[in-house]
Amino acid sequence: MDLPTLVTFFSGISFLFFGTACLTTPYMEREFIRYGYDQQRALTGYLQILGGLGLLAGYWAFPPLAAAAATGLSLMMMVGFGVRLKIRDSFWQSSPAFIYAAINLYLCLYYFGLISHQV
């Protein structure tokens, strides 16, 4: 399995999990209140699920869909990273958002053909 495939599946499955957790768990409800964005929790969860599905479906059927999903997820995670820093979480606490932003930026560039994977 090459790197883009591995990262696509990792990110896609992760966001299916994160989106579902965002919609269903009391922990995520408390976190969104802490972030000051409790009204955006459901939208965020649905967008995460759609992004995860877009990555997986795009991988198999329509790479431009994967490119769009990766772009959206990268932007969402960049905003999430900024929110975490704004509420004074440490870089360590904020690092998952940063890492997912970077992963999806890589996928965005890959699916748009701006970088290639070489063995």
C-alpha positions, 0 to 999 in steps of 0.5 A: 500500500502506498503512502497516499492510499494509507493516508487516505484511509487513515484520514477518512476512517478517522473523520468518520469516527470523529464526526460520529463522536462529535454528534453523539458523545457528551465529551465532545458536547463539553469540548465544543462548549469549552471552545465557545462553538457549541452551536456549531457542533452538529454542523462540524460533525456532519462535515467531518462525516461527509469529508471522511466519506468523500475521501473514501469514495473519491479514492475508489470512484472519483479522485476530484471528490477526494481532492475536495474532501481533503481540502475541506478537512484541511481547512476545518482542521486549520480553523480547529487548530486556531481555535485551540490556540485561541482558547489557550490550549497548549501546542501539545493539546492542539497538535492533533488538529495541526497534524490532521490539517497537514495530512489533509493538505498533503492529500489535497496537493496529491489529489489535485496533482500538485505533488506525486508519490514516488516509490 
